[in-house]
C-alpha cells in the first residue's frame, strides 16, 4: 500500500496545503526508516531527476509559439490570478522538491555507517543544486518567497513569512558554488547527472536573470574554462543537436533523459499536435510569424534592413537556423511535400511515390496550420512512425553559457574580443563553418554596446526557439508589456487570401528590439488572438491563494 503524507506548504517533509504526495516508489517509507543506505539515498536523489522539477518556461507564454486550440492562456491573456492552476502547480512542484532535499540533507548521515563518504558528499551536492534551482525558479517568478532550508514542525510552518529575495539569491549562489566544488566535471559513458558545469551554468543563468552581471560573467567563464579542457563544445550541426542522437553531444550542459522503453515519453496526442496533417498529425502546435520574422538574412541583417529578403519567398537567404527550426515551404517533410498554399490541393509524397491530397493546405483541411508554419526543430521521421516523442529534454546547452557571458560583459561595459568570439562561435556554427571563416557567415564586429545587446537578444531568440527561455527574457528585459500586448498573426482564410500576396503581403517592420509590427497589413493578415499583459502586476506571478488561506502570514504580490 502506498504511503501519503498530508501537510502544509512550509513543512520540511513535503509540501503544500493538503496536497497528497505519493511517495511511491519509496513505498512504506518514512523519514524515520528511510535513508538507511546508499540505495535509499540514491533513490531519493534520482526521483528528483524528473522533468516535473526541471522544465523550462512554457513557450506558449511567449511570442514564439501558439496552439490552435488555445484561444489564450493566463500569461498572454492577462488573466493570471492567485487561483490559477498553473501558478499553484508551479509553486507546489518547487516546494515539493525543496522539501525532499531538506529531508535528505537532514537524514543522510543515517547511511554513513555503510555508505562511502564520497558518495554521500556527491549526492548531497546534487541535492543542493536541485534545491538552489527550485529557489531560483521561485524568485524569478514570485519575487520574495518563504525560505526553508531544514525540516520544520507543522506549528513552525504556520508562521513562515516571505523572505527577502536578495538573501535567498545569495544562498543560491553559495549553494551552487559549494556544490560545484564537489561535483565531477564529467561522467563516463552516457551517465546524465548534475556536474560541476551544470551547477555553474545554473548559477550563470540565474545571475543573468537577477542582473548580477559580474556573477553571471564569472560563472559563465568558469564553464567556458571547462570547455577549454574539452568538457563542452558546440556540436558541428545545429539541427541534429535536438535529435535523440544529439543528446550525447558535448554541447549538453544538462538534460533530463527520456525513453520510450522506460515509459518516459510523450505519446500520440502530443506528437500529432506537432507533425503535419499529411503525416497523420494535426499541425496544431505552431511557430508564430513573429518568430519567423526574427531570423536575419545571410547578410546578418534584420529582414526590414535587407535588400535580399523576399516576403514571397521567406525562407530564402536566411539564417540557416530558420530552416532547421521551421519547415520550409515546398520541401519534403515526414514523407510529404509541405506546401500550405490554399490552392495546392495535392502534393507529391515520397512516402507513397505519387500525388496525394494536401491536408496541410487550408484549401483542403480547414484546421491546417493557421500561421502556415510547422515546427521542425527536434522532430524527425521516428515521431510520425512511432507516434512517440522521447527526445531527452534539454535544460541547458553550451550556447547559453556563451551568450550569458557576452550579455553580462556588455552590461558591465567590458567590450572586448572575447565578447565577439562568444557570439561568433554560435553564429559560425549555424552556418557550419569555423569561427575564423568570416567570409562564409555574418560575423559580428561592432563594439557598440547598444548594437551588441540587440545582436545578443536576437541570437538568444533564434538560437533557443522552442527551448523555454524566451518568456523569462521578455520578463527580465521588461519587453513583455510590448510583446505580449500584440496579436498573434495568421494567414487570411483561403477565401480572403489575395493570392498575389502569398504568403505575406510585404516586409514586416521591426522595432529596435526586433519586435514585429503587423498593424499596417490590414485584411492581408488575420488576427488569431489578442494577447494581453498587465504591466502593473504580471512581471511577477501571484502567490497561490490556497497557500495564503492556510498561512495568512504569506503576503501577496502587488495588484493581485
C-alpha positions in Angstrom: 0.0 0.0 0.0 1.3 3.5 -0.8 2.1 6.0 1.9 0.7 9.5 1.7 1.5 12.5 3.8 -0.8 15.5 4.2 0.8 18.7 5.2 1.1 22.5 4.5 3.5 24.2 2.2 6.2 25.1 4.7 6.6 21.7 6.4 10.1 20.3 5.6 8.9 16.8 4.9 6.9 17.6 1.7 4.5 20.4 1.0 1.5 22.0 0.2 -1.7 22.8 1.7 -3.4 19.5 1.9 -1.9 18.2 -1.4 -1.3 14.5 -1.5 2.3 13.4 -2.0 2.7 9.9 -3.4 5.9 8.5 -2.0 5.9 5.6 -4.4 8.5 4.1 -5.2 9.5 4.8 -1.7 6.5 2.8 -0.6 6.1 2.1 3.1 9.0 4.5 3.8 9.1 7.4 6.3 11.9 9.8 7.2 12.4 7.7 10.3 13.1 4.4 8.5 14.4 5.6 5.2 17.9 7.0 4.2 19.5 3.9 5.8 21.9 3.0 3.0 23.4 4.1 -0.4 20.5 2.5 -2.3 17.9 4.6 -0.4 20.0 7.8 -0.7 20.3 7.3 -4.5 16.5 6.5 -4.8 15.7 9.8 -3.1 18.0 11.8 -5.3 17.1 10.0 -8.5 13.4 10.7 -8.0 14.2 14.4 -8.4 15.7 13.9 -11.9 12.3 14.2 -13.4 11.1 16.7 -15.9 8.4 17.9 -13.4 11.2 19.5 -11.5 13.3 20.8 -14.4 11.2 22.0 -17.3 11.9 25.5 -18.6 9.2 28.0 -19.1 6.3 27.3 -21.4 7.0 28.6 -24.9 3.2 29.4 -25.2 3.8 32.2 -22.7 5.9 34.0 -25.3 5.7 35.3 -28.8 7.4 32.3 -30.3 4.6 29.7 -30.3 0.8 29.3 -30.4 -1.5 26.3 -30.2 -4.6 26.4 -32.5 -6.9 25.1 -29.8 -5.7 27.5 -27.2 -7.6 30.8 -27.5 -5.4 32.2 -24.8 -3.6 31.3 -21.6 -3.4 33.2 -18.3 0.0 34.8 -19.2 -0.7 36.0 -22.7 -4.3 36.5 -21.9 -3.6 38.8 -18.9 -5.9 36.8 -16.7 -3.4 35.4 -14.3 -4.7 35.4 -10.7 -4.0 33.6 -7.4 -6.4 30.8 -8.1 -4.7 29.9 -11.4 -4.0 26.2 -11.6 -0.6 26.6 -13.3 0.5 29.1 -10.8 -0.5 26.8 -7.9 1.3 23.8 -9.5 4.5 25.7 -10.2 4.7 26.7 -6.6 3.8 23.3 -5.4 6.4 21.5 -7.5 9.2 23.8 -6.5 8.5 23.4 -2.8 7.9 19.7 -3.1 11.5 19.4 -4.4 12.8 21.7 -1.8 11.2 19.7 1.0 12.6 16.4 -0.3 16.1 17.9 -0.4 15.7 19.3 3.1 14.7 15.8 4.3 17.6 14.2 2.5 20.2 16.6 3.9 18.7 16.2 7.4 18.7 12.4 7.5 21.5 11.4 5.1 24.0 10.7 7.8 22.0 7.7 8.9 23.6 5.9 6.0 27.2 6.9 6.9 28.0 3.5 8.5 27.5 1.6 5.2 28.0 4.3 2.5 31.2 5.9 1.4 31.7 9.5 2.4 32.5 10.4 -1.2 29.1 9.1 -2.3 27.2 10.9 0.4 29.1 14.1 -0.5 28.3 13.8 -4.2 24.7 13.0 -3.7 24.4 15.9 -1.2 25.9 18.3 -3.7 23.4 17.2 -6.4 20.6 17.8 -3.9 21.9 21.3 -3.1 21.9 22.1 -6.8 18.4 20.9 -7.1 17.2 23.0 -4.2 19.1 26.1 -5.4 17.5 25.6 -8.8 14.0 25.5 -7.3 14.6 28.6 -5.4 15.9 30.4 -8.5 12.7 29.4 -10.3 10.6 30.7 -7.4 12.4 34.1 -7.1 12.3 34.8 -10.8 8.5 34.1 -10.9 7.2 35.2 -7.5 9.9 37.6 -6.0 10.2 37.2 -2.2 9.2 33.7 -1.1 9.3 31.7 2.1 12.8 30.3 2.7 13.1 26.8 4.2 16.5 25.0 4.4 15.6 22.5 7.1 12.8 20.2 8.4 10.1 22.2 10.2 7.3 21.1 12.5 3.8 21.8 11.5 3.5 24.6 14.0 6.7 26.3 12.7 5.4 26.1 9.2 2.3 28.1 10.0 4.4 31.2 11.0 6.6 31.4 7.9 6.5 34.6 6.0 8.1 35.6 2.7 11.9 36.2 2.9 13.8 38.9 1.0 14.8 37.5 -2.4 18.2 39.2 -2.0 19.0 36.9 0.9 17.8 33.9 -1.0 19.8 34.9 -4.0 23.0 34.9 -2.1 22.0 31.5 -0.6 21.5 30.2 -4.2 24.9 31.5 -5.3 26.7 30.0 -2.2 25.0 26.6 -2.6 25.9 26.3 -6.3 29.5 27.3 -5.5 29.8 24.7 -2.8 28.2 22.0 -4.9 30.5 22.8 -7.9 33.5 22.1 -5.7 32.3 18.6 -5.1 30.6 17.5 -8.3 32.6 15.9 -11.1 33.4 17.7 -14.3 32.0 14.8 -16.3 30.8 11.2 -16.0 32.0 8.3 -18.1 29.7 6.8 -20.7 26.2 8.0 -21.1 25.5 8.9 -17.5 23.5 12.1 -17.3 23.7 13.7 -13.8 24.4 17.1 -12.4 28.0 18.1 -12.9 30.3 21.0 -11.9 29.4 22.7 -15.2 25.7 22.3 -14.7 25.9 23.9 -11.2 27.9 26.8 -12.6 25.7 27.1 -15.6 22.6 27.3 -13.4 24.4 30.0 -11.4 25.2 31.9 -14.6 21.6 31.7 -15.9 20.1 32.8 -12.6 22.6 35.6 -12.1 21.7 37.0 -15.5 18.0 36.9 -14.7 18.6 38.9 -11.5 21.1 41.3 -13.2 24.0 40.3 -11.1 26.2 40.8 -14.1 29.6 40.1 -12.6 28.4 36.9 -11.0 26.9 35.8 -14.4 30.1 36.7 -16.2 32.3 34.8 -13.8 30.1 31.7 -13.6 29.9 31.5 -17.4 33.6 32.0 -17.7 34.2 29.0 -15.4 32.1 26.8 -17.6 34.0 28.2 -20.7 37.2 27.1 -18.9 35.7 23.6 -18.7 35.2 23.8 -22.5 38.8 24.7 -22.9 39.5 21.4 -21.2 37.3 19.5 -23.7 34.3 19.0 -21.4 32.0 21.1 -23.6 32.0 22.2 -27.2 29.5 23.2 -29.9 28.1 20.4 -31.9 29.0 20.7 -35.6 25.4 20.6 -36.9 22.7 22.8 -35.3 19.7 20.7 -36.5 21.0 17.4 -35.2 21.6 18.7 -31.7 17.9 18.3 -30.9 17.5 14.7 -32.0 17.9 11.7 -29.8 21.4 11.2 -31.1 22.3 14.8 -30.4 21.8 14.3 -26.7 25.2 12.6 -26.5 26.9 15.8 -27.8 29.3 17.7 -25.6 27.1 20.7 -26.2 24.8 19.5 -23.5 25.4 21.1 -20.1 22.4 19.4 -18.5 19.4 17.4 -19.7 16.7 15.0 -18.4 16.7 11.6 -20.2 13.6 10.3 -21.7 12.9 6.9 -23.2 10.1 5.0 -24.8 11.5 1.8 -23.4 11.3 3.2 -19.8 7.9 4.8 -20.5 9.3 8.3 -20.0 7.9 9.9 -23.2 5.1 11.9 -24.8 2.5 9.8 -26.7 0.4 10.1 -29.8 -1.7 13.1 -28.9 1.5 15.2 -28.2 3.2 14.1 -31.4 0.2 14.6 -33.6 -0.2 18.2 -32.4 3.3 18.9 -33.8 3.5 16.9 -37.0 1.9 17.7 -40.3 -1.6 16.7 -41.2 -0.3 14.8 -44.2 1.9 12.7 -41.9 -1.0 11.8 -39.6 -0.9 14.8 -37.3 -2.9 17.9 -36.5 -0.5 20.7 -37.3 -1.7 22.5 -34.2 1.4 23.5 -32.2 2.7 26.3 -34.3 5.6 28.7 -34.6 4.5 32.3 -34.9 5.1 34.7 -37.8 6.8 36.9 -35.1 9.4 34.2 -34.7 9.9 33.6 -38.4 10.5 37.3 -39.0 13.1 37.4 -36.2 15.7 35.4 -38.2 18.3 37.5 -40.0 19.2 37.2 -43.7 22.6 35.7 -44.6 24.0 39.2 -44.7 23.5 39.4 -40.9 20.7 42.0 -41.3 17.1 42.1 -40.0 14.6 41.4 -42.8 13.4 45.1 -42.8 17.0 46.3 -43.5 18.0 43.7 -46.1 17.7 44.1 -49.9 17.8 40.3 -50.4 14.8 39.4 -48.3 11.7 38.5 -50.2 8.4 38.1 -48.3 7.1 35.9 -51.1 9.9 33.5 -50.5 10.5 34.0 -46.8 12.9 31.0 -46.3 15.4 32.1 -48.9 18.7 33.8 -47.9 18.0 33.4 -44.2 20.0 32.3 -41.2 20.2 28.5 -41.5 18.7 28.1 -38.1 15.3 29.1 -39.6 15.1 26.1 -41.9 16.5 23.9 -39.2 13.7 25.0 -36.8 10.7 25.6 -39.0 9.6 23.5 -42.0 10.4 25.4 -45.2 7.7 25.6 -47.9 7.9 23.3 -50.8 10.2 20.8 -49.2 9.7 17.2 -48.3 8.8 16.7 -44.7 7.9 13.5 -43.0 7.3 11.9 -46.4 5.2 14.7 -48.0 5.9 17.9 -49.7 5.0 20.7 -47.3 3.0 23.3 -49.2 0.4 25.3 -47.2 -0.7 27.4 -50.2 -4.5 27.4 -50.3 -4.5 26.4 -54.0 -2.1 23.5 -53.6 -4.8 20.8 -53.3 -2.4 17.9 -54.0 1.2 17.4 -53.2 3.9 14.8 -54.1 4.6 12.2 -51.4 8.0 10.5 -51.2 6.4 8.0 -48.9 3.8 6.9 -51.5 5.7 7.9 -54.6 2.7 9.8 -56.0 0.5 12.9 -55.7 -1.8 12.8 -52.7 -4.5 15.1 -51.2 -2.8 18.0 -49.5 -4.1 18.0 -45.9 -1.6 20.7 -45.0 -3.4 23.3 -47.2 -6.4 25.1 -45.7 -7.9 24.8 -49.1 -8.3 21.1 -48.3 -8.3 20.9 -44.5 -9.9 23.9 -42.6 -7.7 23.2 -39.5 -4.3 23.1 -41.2 -1.7 25.4 -39.8 -3.3 28.8 -39.1 0.1 30.5 -39.3 1.3 28.4 -42.3 4.3 27.2 -40.3 5.2 24.0 -38.6 7.9 23.1 -36.1 10.9 21.2 -37.4 13.3 21.6 -34.5 13.9 18.3 -32.8 11.2 16.5 -34.8 12.1 13.6 -37.1 10.6 10.7 -39.1 10.5 8.5 -36.0 7.9 10.7 -34.4 5.5 10.1 -37.3 6.4 6.4 -37.5 6.1 5.6 -33.8 3.7 8.4 -32.6 6.1 8.7 -29.7 8.4 11.6 -28.6 11.2 10.6 -26.3 13.9 13.1 -27.1 15.9 13.9 -24.0 14.8 17.2 -22.5 17.4 19.9 -22.8 17.6 22.1 -19.7 20.8 23.9 -20.8 23.2 23.9 -23.7 26.7 25.4 -24.0 25.5 28.2 -26.4 23.5 29.6 -23.4 26.8 29.9 -21.5 28.4 31.8 -24.3 25.6 34.2 -24.7 25.3 34.7 -21.0 28.9 35.6 -20.8 28.6 38.0 -23.7 25.5 39.7 -22.4 26.9 40.1 -18.9 30.2 41.6 -20.3 28.3 44.1 -22.4 26.2 45.1 -19.4 29.4 45.6 -17.4 30.9 47.8 -20.1 33.6 45.2 -20.7 33.6 45.3 -24.5 36.5 43.2 -25.8 37.2 40.5 -28.3 36.1 37.7 -26.0 32.5 39.1 -26.3 32.6 38.9 -30.1 34.2 35.5 -30.0 31.5 34.1 -27.8 28.7 35.4 -30.1 30.5 34.4 -33.3 31.1 30.9 -32.2 27.4 30.4 -32.2 26.8 32.2 -35.4 29.5 30.3 -37.2 28.2 27.0 -36.1 24.8 27.9 -37.5 26.5 28.2 -40.9 28.6 25.1 -40.3 31.9 26.9 -40.6 34.8 27.7 -38.3 34.6 30.9 -36.4 37.6 32.4 -38.2 36.0 31.8 -41.6 34.3 35.2 -41.6 33.7 35.3 -45.3 31.2 32.5 -45.0 29.0 33.7 -42.2 27.9 37.2 -40.9 30.4 37.7 -38.1 29.7 40.3 -35.5 32.3 43.0 -35.5 30.7 46.0 -33.7 32.0 47.2 -30.4 29.0 49.5 -29.9 27.3 48.3 -26.6 23.7 49.1 -27.8 24.2 47.3 -31.1 25.8 44.3 -29.3 22.9 44.0 -27.0 20.5 44.0 -29.9 22.5 41.2 -31.6 22.7 39.2 -28.4 19.0 39.4 -27.8 18.2 38.4 -31.3 20.7 35.5 -31.0 19.0 34.3 -27.8 15.7 34.2 -29.5 16.6 32.3 -32.7 19.2 30.0 -31.1 16.8 28.9 -28.2 13.5 29.0 -30.0 11.2 26.2 -28.6 13.5 25.7 -25.6 11.6 27.6 -23.0 13.9 30.6 -22.5 12.0 33.3 -24.3 9.4 34.1 -21.6 12.0 34.9 -18.9 13.9 37.0 -21.4 10.8 39.1 -22.1 10.3 39.5 -18.4 13.8 40.5 -17.4 14.2 42.8 -20.4 10.9 44.4 -19.5 9.6 43.7 -23.0 6.6 41.6 -22.0 4.4 44.7 -21.9 5.3 45.5 -25.5 5.5 42.0 -27.0 2.6 40.3 -25.1 0.2 43.0 -26.0 0.5 42.4 -29.7 -1.9 39.9 -31.5 -0.9 36.5 -32.8 -1.0 36.8 -36.6 -2.1 34.1 -39.0 -2.8 33.8 -42.7 -6.1 35.0 -44.0 -8.8 32.4 -44.6 -8.5 30.9 -48.1 -11.5 32.7 -49.5 -9.9 36.0 -48.3 -6.3 35.3 -49.3 -5.1 37.6 -52.1 -3.0 35.0 -54.0 -0.7 37.7 -55.4 0.4 38.4 -51.8 1.1 34.8 -50.8 2.4 34.1 -48.3 2.8 37.6 -46.9 1.9 41.0 -48.3 5.2 42.8 -47.6 8.3 43.2 -45.5 7.4 43.2 -41.8 8.7 46.3 -39.9 10.7 45.5 -36.8 11.4 47.9 -33.9 14.7 48.4 -32.2 14.1 45.3 -30.1 13.3 43.2 -33.2 9.6 43.1 -32.4 7.4 42.8 -35.4 4.5 45.2 -36.2 1.7 43.8 -38.4 -0.7 46.7 -37.8 -0.2 48.1 -41.3 -1.2 44.9 -43.2 -4.9 45.2 -42.6 -7.0 42.4 -44.0 -3.9 40.8 -45.6 -3.3 39.1 -42.2 -5.7 37.5 -39.8 -5.7 38.2 -36.0 -5.8 34.8 -34.4 -5.9 36.0 -30.8 -5.3 39.3 -29.0 -2.5 39.0 -26.4 -2.9 41.0 -23.2 -0.3 41.7 -20.4 -0.9 43.8 -17.3 2.4 45.5 -16.6 1.2 46.7 -13.2 1.4 43.2 -11.9 2.4 40.5 -14.3 6.1 40.8 -14.1 5.6 38.7 -11.0 3.2 35.9 -10.6 0.6 35.9 -7.7 1.2 33.8 -4.6 -1.3 31.0 -4.8 -4.4 31.8 -2.8 -4.6 28.3 -1.3 -1.2 28.9 0.4 -2.3 32.2 1.9 -5.6 30.7 3.2 -3.5 28.2 5.2 -0.8 30.7 6.2 -2.1 34.3 6.2 1.5 35.4 7.0 2.4 34.9 3.4 1.7 38.3 1.7 0.5 38.8 -1.8 2.3 40.5 -4.7 1.1 43.9 -5.8 -2.3 44.3 -7.6 -3.3 40.7 -7.3 
